[in-house]
Amino acid sequence: MTRADGARGVDVCVVGGCGRVGLPLGVALASRGLRVVLYDIDAAAVERVNTGVMPFTEEGADAPLKQALADGSLRASTDPASVGLADALIVVVGTPVDEHLNPDLGAVPRALERCAEHLHDGQLVVLRSTVYPGVTALTEKLLARKGLDVDVAFCPERIAEGRAMTELFTLPQIVAARTPRARQRAEQLFGRLTDSIVALEPEEAELAKLFTNTWRYVKFATANQFWMMANDFGLDFARIRHAVTHEYPRAADLPMPGFAAGPCLLKDTMQLAAFNRNNFVLGHSAMLINEGLPLYLVSRLEERFDLAETTVGILGMAFKGGSDDSRESLAYKLRKILSLKARETLCTDPYVVDDRFLPLDEVLERADLLVIAAPHADYADLDTDKPLVDMWGLTGRGVRV
């Protein structure tokens, strides 16, 4: 499609489109017949995407990315004017908390301000980022103050990183809008990906996303607290958990212990706490448990080993298994604590690229003690006679420390 002014039109512009949420979404929409432009301020990522190279690992995305580029249904750009070419705008930007764990309410409005001069009447503006309750309304007011007659919807992403190219097509999509027209347009857009649509009001949907991530964070904290309890009494939580969950559906969702980290769970739990005037004892307790796990682990190691004379190898620096994403990974907190306690700390990861990391074979050779910090499947069959700490139960040797 070419507009009257000669510019090449598209169906969808994804703002923040070369990131871990925006890029798989753009590729998925292009694979369903839509013309997509990915607008991103990261020039290096834009260049990589336009050459058909994924900037990060996302299973199943490489081939459809190359196909979409080849048939012209997708391209990436650093030009903010890209947003004016699209019928629908999907905003996917990071929404962090600050150093005081307070939500940053301006992340989405700032992203729109950068390209606001190119927006025009009649567009559908979809917020895809996890936002503090009320940010959708704030966005509606911002665009109205600029004199824009646009439809606004909030359709939160629900994918697990690394599974986007499956879950975008299989999971129900939450669609929230204040007007029937905006909701209908958003349903038609995401109906390209899934037949299952759940309609909510914007504030309900904002809370639904925060509740989802907070629920996961609290569940992980529960498992970690249980593990510490069993561990302090010299018992193996893995054996207890097996007994609790074996053919017993009411306890099937009890996870194994491990570092609960990444860019979403803690952040969104703290956003929910802020929304409730910081009256969220359960959420704050979960934070203390999960964020305190590296220190607990090191304290247990100090009881068993002379850390001052020990070289410790940390296996896995990503925030979860099978990922190359190290954002907010608690493995780095573990490394920081061990750097104060141990003679030497060595790090390795098969997916995360870092010049400071060593090959696995070298870490296995040089370390006196090994700690699995990220449950990469690569570590399940480790061949070593060194003491191994595996709180994830990955190796089947028990999880006592």
Order of alpha helices (4+ residues) and beta strands (2+ residues): beta-alpha-beta-alpha-alpha-beta-beta-alpha-beta-alpha-beta-alpha-beta-alpha-beta-alpha-alpha-alpha-alpha-alpha-beta-alpha-beta-alpha-beta-beta
